[in-house]
Amino acid sequence: MSKGTTERELRDRSRVAVFRRSTDFGLWALNIGLLLVLGLGSVAAAQENTCPAKLAELPETAELFKFHMGMTKEQAKVRVPQIAFEADNAFGVSKTTINPDFDPHIDKAGLQGVRTISLDFLDGRLISLWLGYDGSFKWQTVPDFVAGISHALHLPNAWQPWKVRGQQLKCGDFQMTVVIVGEGPSFHIIDESAEKTIAARRQAKEEDDEAAEEEVQGSKSKVQSAKPKPTPP
């Protein structure tokens, strides 16, 4: 009886061990499956929340009042003859702002709904466009503006929260932001490639200035060393 009981116990223990191994393997496989599903879901979500669009692909849209990235100063001047440009700075940048809502010399017929327009140029081409709209513009909330401009420019729904109640979209070579300023929405689009060019020029100038300063200091040291030492009395 004792021997039979021992054999049964051994068989029971063996079954329990096999069951545990099977259960452990099943839980392991289930966990791997869940991780794969979550990973694929994260990849899909990341792909949906990206914007590969490039500036060259953006269509013209009435909401930008015939201004577009890459336009020349001459083209901007044709659009609004009252635009005045400052001289390019050391990095090739020139900035200007017009106020159709306040300037009586500007024809408001083709600029209905816009208060201010700020333009930044690099080497004579527009790299930053900032429009401030008034209370009569058709999109008065950030969600409405985001939905409208995305449809107009054929952009994906990949906007992210930005600052206080604003939204930002980063794409292939540009970014844009929408926020409420004063009585209406404000829209800003920036050429990221141009910003990198400006940053590189600033860095190069800093390095040139440092090299020039070191050369001046070195020349001063040589002059000091070349001076004859006073003869003791």
C-alpha beads as a LAMMPS data file, in Angstrom:
LAMMPS data file: protein, C-alpha beads

233 atoms
232 bonds

1 atom types
1 bond types

-500.0 500.0 xlo xhi
-500.0 500.0 ylo yhi
-500.0 500.0 zlo zhi

Masses

1 110.0

Atoms # bond

1 1 1 0.000 0.000 0.000
2 1 1 2.810 2.326 0.909
3 1 1 4.583 1.563 -2.356
4 1 1 1.382 2.114 -4.379
5 1 1 0.750 5.386 -2.621
6 1 1 4.253 6.539 -3.376
7 1 1 3.840 5.712 -7.061
8 1 1 0.544 7.616 -7.198
9 1 1 2.140 10.552 -5.472
10 1 1 4.971 10.495 -7.990
11 1 1 2.508 10.343 -10.879
12 1 1 0.476 13.194 -9.354
13 1 1 3.533 15.275 -8.820
14 1 1 4.620 14.640 -12.405
15 1 1 1.184 15.708 -13.710
16 1 1 1.317 18.850 -11.570
17 1 1 4.785 19.706 -12.877
18 1 1 3.683 19.213 -16.476
19 1 1 0.570 21.337 -15.850
20 1 1 2.656 24.088 -14.301
21 1 1 5.092 24.087 -17.220
22 1 1 2.200 24.230 -19.663
23 1 1 0.577 27.049 -17.714
24 1 1 3.830 28.975 -17.470
25 1 1 4.415 28.574 -21.202
26 1 1 0.870 29.698 -21.936
27 1 1 1.248 32.811 -19.792
28 1 1 4.606 33.538 -21.416
29 1 1 3.126 33.210 -24.904
30 1 1 0.185 35.393 -23.881
31 1 1 2.518 38.087 -22.561
32 1 1 4.606 37.992 -25.749
33 1 1 1.448 38.284 -27.818
34 1 1 0.254 41.276 -25.813
35 1 1 3.624 42.974 -26.145
36 1 1 3.588 42.448 -29.910
37 1 1 0.070 43.847 -30.181
38 1 1 0.957 46.867 -28.067
39 1 1 4.158 47.412 -30.033
40 1 1 2.411 47.262 -33.375
41 1 1 -0.271 49.590 -32.042
42 1 1 2.361 52.083 -30.912
43 1 1 4.078 51.977 -34.318
44 1 1 0.755 52.511 -36.071
45 1 1 -0.116 55.396 -33.748
46 1 1 3.301 56.965 -34.305
47 1 1 2.852 56.698 -38.059
48 1 1 -0.571 58.318 -37.828
49 1 1 0.849 61.181 -35.714
50 1 1 3.517 62.204 -38.218
51 1 1 3.435 64.742 -41.020
52 1 1 5.842 63.988 -43.889
53 1 1 4.609 66.962 -45.969
54 1 1 7.157 69.400 -47.431
55 1 1 6.772 73.119 -48.073
56 1 1 7.060 72.599 -51.818
57 1 1 3.971 70.365 -51.678
58 1 1 1.665 72.851 -49.967
59 1 1 -1.083 74.239 -52.195
60 1 1 -2.085 77.881 -52.232
61 1 1 -5.083 78.650 -50.072
62 1 1 -7.318 81.696 -49.701
63 1 1 -6.833 81.702 -45.919
64 1 1 -3.203 82.850 -46.393
65 1 1 -4.273 85.784 -48.602
66 1 1 -1.987 84.848 -51.518
67 1 1 1.131 84.789 -49.350
68 1 1 3.178 81.605 -49.576
69 1 1 6.460 80.290 -48.283
70 1 1 9.402 80.847 -50.594
71 1 1 7.907 83.892 -52.298
72 1 1 10.309 86.728 -53.095
73 1 1 10.251 90.268 -51.725
74 1 1 9.187 91.453 -55.149
75 1 1 6.198 89.101 -55.130
76 1 1 5.223 90.277 -51.641
77 1 1 5.512 93.882 -52.805
78 1 1 3.167 93.147 -55.700
79 1 1 0.703 91.600 -53.264
80 1 1 0.780 94.624 -50.917
81 1 1 2.581 97.637 -52.427
82 1 1 2.794 99.360 -49.026
83 1 1 5.198 96.752 -47.681
84 1 1 8.553 98.269 -46.705
85 1 1 11.623 96.087 -46.260
86 1 1 14.585 96.656 -44.002
87 1 1 18.094 95.840 -45.178
88 1 1 19.286 92.256 -44.753
89 1 1 21.294 91.700 -41.601
90 1 1 24.655 89.947 -41.457
91 1 1 22.954 86.566 -41.838
92 1 1 20.807 87.476 -44.835
93 1 1 17.617 87.959 -42.811
94 1 1 15.096 90.744 -43.317
95 1 1 11.840 91.222 -41.363
96 1 1 8.774 93.374 -41.837
97 1 1 5.204 93.696 -40.550
98 1 1 2.077 95.247 -42.034
99 1 1 -1.179 96.064 -40.269
100 1 1 -4.082 96.021 -42.736
101 1 1 -6.562 96.611 -39.945
102 1 1 -4.860 99.854 -38.840
103 1 1 -3.015 101.235 -41.880
104 1 1 -5.381 103.422 -43.945
105 1 1 -3.058 103.219 -46.965
106 1 1 -3.508 99.458 -47.359
107 1 1 -6.380 98.207 -49.501
108 1 1 -8.401 95.999 -47.154
109 1 1 -10.573 94.544 -49.903
110 1 1 -8.307 91.539 -50.376
111 1 1 -7.329 91.239 -46.713
112 1 1 -10.672 90.927 -44.968
113 1 1 -10.381 89.246 -41.580
114 1 1 -6.656 89.799 -41.012
115 1 1 -5.186 92.307 -38.526
116 1 1 -1.442 91.891 -38.910
117 1 1 0.965 90.055 -41.197
118 1 1 4.611 89.490 -40.252
119 1 1 7.104 88.332 -42.866
120 1 1 10.673 87.066 -42.428
121 1 1 12.932 86.644 -45.453
122 1 1 16.215 84.808 -45.860
123 1 1 18.266 85.749 -48.921
124 1 1 15.178 87.435 -50.325
125 1 1 12.717 84.535 -49.890
126 1 1 9.925 84.151 -47.350
127 1 1 10.802 81.729 -44.549
128 1 1 8.338 82.775 -41.849
129 1 1 4.714 83.822 -42.271
130 1 1 2.696 84.996 -39.276
131 1 1 -0.915 86.095 -39.663
132 1 1 -3.075 87.542 -36.917
133 1 1 -6.802 87.336 -37.693
134 1 1 -9.591 89.458 -36.264
135 1 1 -12.988 88.586 -34.829
136 1 1 -14.629 88.428 -38.252
137 1 1 -12.505 85.550 -39.558
138 1 1 -14.427 82.339 -40.203
139 1 1 -12.353 80.141 -37.838
140 1 1 -12.462 81.627 -34.336
141 1 1 -11.319 78.714 -32.163
142 1 1 -8.101 76.726 -32.242
143 1 1 -9.877 73.413 -33.073
144 1 1 -11.825 75.045 -35.905
145 1 1 -8.703 76.707 -37.317
146 1 1 -6.666 73.495 -37.072
147 1 1 -9.376 71.497 -38.832
148 1 1 -9.849 74.157 -41.516
149 1 1 -6.196 74.821 -42.330
150 1 1 -5.404 71.084 -42.306
151 1 1 -8.109 70.514 -44.907
152 1 1 -7.025 73.523 -46.980
153 1 1 -3.347 72.519 -47.019
154 1 1 -3.972 68.743 -47.224
155 1 1 -2.239 68.037 -43.913
156 1 1 -2.717 65.030 -41.590
157 1 1 -4.287 65.237 -38.155
158 1 1 -0.967 65.109 -36.313
159 1 1 -1.245 68.312 -34.278
160 1 1 0.059 68.400 -30.717
161 1 1 -0.720 70.706 -27.765
162 1 1 1.462 73.829 -27.749
163 1 1 1.870 76.355 -24.938
164 1 1 -1.444 77.585 -23.469
165 1 1 -4.357 76.114 -25.456
166 1 1 -2.402 76.275 -28.706
167 1 1 -1.650 73.569 -31.269
168 1 1 1.530 72.764 -33.190
169 1 1 2.211 70.625 -36.260
170 1 1 5.742 69.533 -37.208
171 1 1 6.200 68.289 -40.747
172 1 1 9.025 67.300 -43.088
173 1 1 10.739 70.684 -43.373
174 1 1 8.407 73.106 -41.625
175 1 1 6.290 73.636 -38.545
176 1 1 3.136 75.618 -37.893
177 1 1 1.342 76.808 -34.793
178 1 1 -2.146 78.060 -34.031
179 1 1 -3.055 80.032 -30.906
180 1 1 -5.610 82.626 -29.887
181 1 1 -4.150 86.137 -29.551
182 1 1 -6.434 88.987 -28.548
183 1 1 -9.701 88.819 -30.428
184 1 1 -8.818 86.149 -32.962
185 1 1 -6.584 83.244 -33.995
186 1 1 -2.918 83.589 -34.874
187 1 1 -1.263 81.313 -37.432
188 1 1 2.506 80.936 -37.847
189 1 1 4.406 78.788 -40.342
190 1 1 8.202 78.485 -40.240
191 1 1 10.686 77.018 -42.717
192 1 1 12.811 74.731 -40.516
193 1 1 15.518 74.285 -43.162
194 1 1 15.971 78.052 -43.349
195 1 1 16.185 78.262 -39.548
196 1 1 18.993 75.708 -39.626
197 1 1 20.784 77.783 -42.269
198 1 1 20.549 80.885 -40.074
199 1 1 21.784 78.949 -37.042
200 1 1 24.746 77.627 -39.057
201 1 1 25.631 81.162 -40.204
202 1 1 25.463 82.448 -36.631
203 1 1 27.720 79.635 -35.470
204 1 1 30.193 80.302 -38.278
205 1 1 30.292 84.013 -37.412
206 1 1 30.877 83.250 -33.740
207 1 1 33.752 80.963 -34.655
208 1 1 35.225 83.589 -36.996
209 1 1 34.913 86.242 -34.272
210 1 1 36.614 83.975 -31.746
211 1 1 39.417 83.195 -34.202
212 1 1 39.879 86.893 -34.944
213 1 1 39.990 87.718 -31.237
214 1 1 42.573 85.006 -30.612
215 1 1 44.666 86.380 -33.480
216 1 1 44.491 89.882 -32.017
217 1 1 45.473 88.625 -28.580
218 1 1 48.325 86.634 -30.109
219 1 1 49.584 89.708 -31.967
220 1 1 49.503 91.746 -28.776
221 1 1 51.492 89.066 -26.973
222 1 1 54.137 89.063 -29.727
223 1 1 54.439 92.847 -29.580
224 1 1 54.852 92.749 -25.829
225 1 1 57.516 90.052 -26.120
226 1 1 59.407 91.987 -28.810
227 1 1 59.716 95.121 -26.700
228 1 1 63.275 95.550 -25.315
229 1 1 63.512 95.026 -21.615
230 1 1 64.684 98.082 -19.646
231 1 1 68.376 98.006 -18.681
232 1 1 68.854 98.135 -14.929
233 1 1 70.756 101.235 -13.732

Bonds

1 1 1 2
2 1 2 3
3 1 3 4
4 1 4 5
5 1 5 6
6 1 6 7
7 1 7 8
8 1 8 9
9 1 9 10
10 1 10 11
11 1 11 12
12 1 12 13
13 1 13 14
14 1 14 15
15 1 15 16
16 1 16 17
17 1 17 18
18 1 18 19
19 1 19 20
20 1 20 21
21 1 21 22
22 1 22 23
23 1 23 24
24 1 24 25
25 1 25 26
26 1 26 27
27 1 27 28
28 1 28 29
29 1 29 30
30 1 30 31
31 1 31 32
32 1 32 33
33 1 33 34
34 1 34 35
35 1 35 36
36 1 36 37
37 1 37 38
38 1 38 39
39 1 39 40
40 1 40 41
41 1 41 42
42 1 42 43
43 1 43 44
44 1 44 45
45 1 45 46
46 1 46 47
47 1 47 48
48 1 48 49
49 1 49 50
50 1 50 51
51 1 51 52
52 1 52 53
53 1 53 54
54 1 54 55
55 1 55 56
56 1 56 57
57 1 57 58
58 1 58 59
59 1 59 60
60 1 60 61
61 1 61 62
62 1 62 63
63 1 63 64
64 1 64 65
65 1 65 66
66 1 66 67
67 1 67 68
68 1 68 69
69 1 69 70
70 1 70 71
71 1 71 72
72 1 72 73
73 1 73 74
74 1 74 75
75 1 75 76
76 1 76 77
77 1 77 78
78 1 78 79
79 1 79 80
80 1 80 81
81 1 81 82
82 1 82 83
83 1 83 84
84 1 84 85
85 1 85 86
86 1 86 87
87 1 87 88
88 1 88 89
89 1 89 90
90 1 90 91
91 1 91 92
92 1 92 93
93 1 93 94
94 1 94 95
95 1 95 96
96 1 96 97
97 1 97 98
98 1 98 99
99 1 99 100
100 1 100 101
101 1 101 102
102 1 102 103
103 1 103 104
104 1 104 105
105 1 105 106
106 1 106 107
107 1 107 108
108 1 108 109
109 1 109 110
110 1 110 111
111 1 111 112
112 1 112 113
113 1 113 114
114 1 114 115
115 1 115 116
116 1 116 117
117 1 117 118
118 1 118 119
119 1 119 120
120 1 120 121
121 1 121 122
122 1 122 123
123 1 123 124
124 1 124 125
125 1 125 126
126 1 126 127
127 1 127 128
128 1 128 129
129 1 129 130
130 1 130 131
131 1 131 132
132 1 132 133
133 1 133 134
134 1 134 135
135 1 135 136
136 1 136 137
137 1 137 138
138 1 138 139
139 1 139 140
140 1 140 141
141 1 141 142
142 1 142 143
143 1 143 144
144 1 144 145
145 1 145 146
146 1 146 147
147 1 147 148
148 1 148 149
149 1 149 150
150 1 150 151
151 1 151 152
152 1 152 153
153 1 153 154
154 1 154 155
155 1 155 156
156 1 156 157
157 1 157 158
158 1 158 159
159 1 159 160
160 1 160 161
161 1 161 162
162 1 162 163
163 1 163 164
164 1 164 165
165 1 165 166
166 1 166 167
167 1 167 168
168 1 168 169
169 1 169 170
170 1 170 171
171 1 171 172
172 1 172 173
173 1 173 174
174 1 174 175
175 1 175 176
176 1 176 177
177 1 177 178
178 1 178 179
179 1 179 180
180 1 180 181
181 1 181 182
182 1 182 183
183 1 183 184
184 1 184 185
185 1 185 186
186 1 186 187
187 1 187 188
188 1 188 189
189 1 189 190
190 1 190 191
191 1 191 192
192 1 192 193
193 1 193 194
194 1 194 195
195 1 195 196
196 1 196 197
197 1 197 198
198 1 198 199
199 1 199 200
200 1 200 201
201 1 201 202
202 1 202 203
203 1 203 204
204 1 204 205
205 1 205 206
206 1 206 207
207 1 207 208
208 1 208 209
209 1 209 210
210 1 210 211
211 1 211 212
212 1 212 213
213 1 213 214
214 1 214 215
215 1 215 216
216 1 216 217
217 1 217 218
218 1 218 219
219 1 219 220
220 1 220 221
221 1 221 222
222 1 222 223
223 1 223 224
224 1 224 225
225 1 225 226
226 1 226 227
227 1 227 228
228 1 228 229
229 1 229 230
230 1 230 231
231 1 231 232
232 1 232 233
